[in-house]
Every structure is written in structure tokens, then in C-alpha cells.
């Protein structure tokens, strides 16, 4: 977890998946109630994550979550590199690149997961499958302690305060 001040947004929290787990999935079809729980636990007004390889910008109960997307393995309707430019505005971006050439390079290198890199799966079906499996218990090694969250961790001197120093 990383918190940084971003022009126009104040403190923004960045994570791989959520602030609760590196494996918890949030998608374009995550139910509002579950999204609200995830965002409330983050302590952030704006949470930027990834993990599901599909861009989105969702707002729930005064909190916002953005998935920056994926450059190498996006689950999107169009191939390309998907990324985020943040501050002072949100700009979900997409760039074309030579996917066939990149695919050939991965294969030529003998990359063990070359068959998985450039997915041709239906992105909506992937999101629905992720949601169907969201109720499964998360792997214990993927869990993130609340003490690791710089926006919610409690200072040792004052247990009642929510101290955050972006220089820490």
C-alpha cells in the first residue's frame, strides 16, 4: 500500500487489489454493497488498484475507486495498453502497440505463460466469473493488515488519532 498526495485529490491510496488483500477482486460488476465495504475499509477518498486487468472508475458512498487497467494483459473489448494518468484530472488511457510483435517476442523468449499474456477472453464474462468466485475465502498470505494502511494506521502515541505523514 502506498499513499501519495495527488494534485486535485489530496491523499490517494494505491494498492494491487484492495487494501484488505492482494487477491481480492473488484470489477465493473462488483455489487455496490461489497464495493462500499471495500472502500470504507480503505480509509481513502480515492483508491487506485488493479489486479483484475480492466479499467473502471466507480464511486460509492462518497469514495472512489479507479482500476488503472493493464498494459500487458488487459481484459478489455479492444486490445492495447491500458493505463491511468492522475492529477489534476483522472484520465483513463489506452494506447495501441504491436500486439502480434509483442506476442512473438514473449514466445521467442520462452516466457512460460506466453499463452496467457494476450487474452482474447470476453471481458464481461471474465468480470462475471470473478464476481462468482468473490465469496471464496481469500488466501491467508494475501491478506493485508490494517496496520499496513498509511491512511488508517494508528500512531503509537495516540491510539485515537489517524496520523498520516506522506513523507513517512
C-alpha positions as a printed Julia matrix, in Angstrom:
168×3 Matrix{Float64}:
   0.0     0.0     0.0
   1.26    3.43   -0.91
  -0.3     6.79   -0.16
   0.68    9.9    -2.08
  -0.68   13.39   -2.32
  -2.02   13.96   -5.84
  -2.83   17.39   -7.2
  -6.6    17.81   -7.17
  -7.28   14.78   -4.95
  -5.26   15.06   -1.76
  -4.08   11.75   -0.34
  -4.63    8.89   -2.77
  -4.09    5.28   -1.75
  -2.54    2.88   -4.27
  -2.73   -0.9    -3.97
  -2.52   -4.01   -6.11
  -6.08   -5.24   -5.5
  -7.66   -3.74   -2.35
  -6.34   -2.58    0.97
  -7.57   -5.84    2.52
  -5.88   -8.32    0.17
  -3.59   -8.54   -2.84
  -6.05  -11.04   -4.33
  -9.47   -9.52   -3.59
 -11.21   -8.76   -6.86
 -13.16   -5.62   -7.67
 -14.7    -5.4   -11.13
 -17.05   -3.36  -13.26
 -19.89   -5.53  -11.9
 -18.93   -5.7    -8.2
 -22.16   -5.14   -6.25
 -22.46   -1.69   -4.69
 -22.7    -3.05   -1.15
 -19.45   -5.02   -1.43
 -17.73   -2.09   -3.13
 -18.86    0.21   -0.31
 -17.35   -2.16    2.3
 -14.05   -2.31    0.43
 -13.86    1.45    0.01
 -14.86    2.18    3.61
 -12.11   -0.15    4.86
  -9.55    1.68    2.72
  -9.91    4.99    4.55
  -9.29    6.72    1.23
 -11.38    9.18   -0.7
  -9.68    7.82   -3.82
  -8.32    4.28   -4.07
  -6.34    3.2    -7.15
  -5.98   -0.52   -7.71
  -5.6    -3.11  -10.39
  -5.44   -6.9   -10.19
  -8.46   -7.56  -12.44
  -6.76   -6.03  -15.51
  -9.76   -3.92  -16.56
 -10.18   -0.19  -16.27
 -13.03    1.35  -14.35
 -13.87    4.44  -12.37
 -16.52    3.79   -9.73
 -17.96    5.96   -6.98
 -19.82    4.6    -3.97
 -20.92    6.39   -0.78
 -18.52    9.31   -1.25
 -15.49    7.11   -2.02
 -13.98    6.47   -5.42
 -12.05    3.52   -6.83
 -10.19    3.51  -10.12
  -8.63    0.49  -11.77
  -5.72    1.7   -13.88
  -6.02   -1.24  -16.28
  -3.27   -3.42  -17.73
  -0.57   -2.87  -20.28
   0.3    -6.48  -20.99
  -2.83   -8.49  -20.31
  -5.94   -6.31  -20.39
  -9.42   -7.75  -20.14
 -10.91   -5.09  -22.38
 -13.06   -5.02  -25.51
 -10.2    -3.66  -27.62
  -6.56   -4.74  -27.5
  -3.99   -2.2   -26.33
  -2.12   -0.89  -23.33
  -4.49    0.49  -20.68
  -3.21    2.91  -18.07
  -4.13    5.85  -15.86
  -2.97    9.44  -15.78
  -3.89   11.01  -12.47
  -3.77   14.65  -11.38
  -5.23   17.12  -11.54
  -7.83   15.12  -13.5
  -8.49   11.42  -13.99
  -7.68   10.22  -17.48
  -8.16    6.53  -18.24
  -5.93    6.0   -21.26
  -5.4     3.41  -23.97
  -2.52    3.14  -26.39
  -2.14    0.92  -29.45
   1.01   -1.13  -29.83
   2.23   -4.04  -31.93
   0.49   -6.84  -30.06
   1.45   -9.52  -32.6
   5.09   -8.45  -32.34
   4.98   -8.44  -28.55
   3.31  -11.86  -28.55
   6.03  -13.24  -30.84
   8.74  -11.75  -28.6
   7.26  -13.39  -25.47
   7.13  -16.74  -27.24
  10.67  -16.37  -28.66
  11.97  -15.7   -25.15
  10.32  -18.88  -23.92
   8.17  -16.99  -21.43
   6.3   -19.77  -19.57
   2.92  -18.01  -19.58
   3.11  -16.65  -23.14
  -0.25  -18.23  -23.99
  -1.9   -16.2   -21.23
  -0.41  -12.76  -21.87
  -2.66  -11.52  -24.65
  -6.07  -12.7   -23.59
  -8.87  -12.97  -26.11
 -11.46  -13.78  -23.47
 -14.71  -11.84  -23.3
 -14.0    -9.16  -20.66
 -17.6    -9.11  -19.43
 -17.54  -12.89  -18.92
 -14.25  -12.57  -17.02
 -15.75   -9.9   -14.72
 -18.82  -12.06  -14.07
 -16.63  -15.08  -13.28
 -14.54  -13.01  -10.88
 -17.71  -11.93   -9.08
 -18.98  -15.52   -8.87
 -15.74  -16.5    -7.12
 -15.58  -13.41   -4.89
 -17.28  -15.19   -2.0
 -14.48  -17.72   -1.65
 -12.14  -17.18    1.29
  -9.02  -15.21    0.44
  -5.66  -16.92    0.81
  -4.2   -16.0     4.22
  -0.89  -14.99    2.64
  -2.73  -12.4     0.51
  -4.28  -10.58    3.47
  -3.09   -7.09    4.34
  -3.15   -5.9     7.94
  -4.91   -2.63    8.73
  -1.64   -1.59   10.36
  -0.06   -1.56    6.88
  -2.51    1.08    5.61
  -0.89    4.51    5.93
  -4.3     6.22    5.89
  -5.81    4.23    8.74
  -2.9     3.06   10.85
  -2.96    4.43   14.36
   0.07    6.24   15.7
   1.73    4.54   18.71
   1.49    7.65   20.88
  -2.16    8.45   20.28
  -4.35    5.44   19.6
  -7.38    7.64   18.9
  -5.82    9.6    16.04
  -5.47    8.79   12.37
  -1.98   10.16   11.73
  -0.65   10.13    8.2
   2.62   11.67    7.15
   3.2    11.41    3.37
   6.96   11.67    3.98
   6.94    8.53    6.17
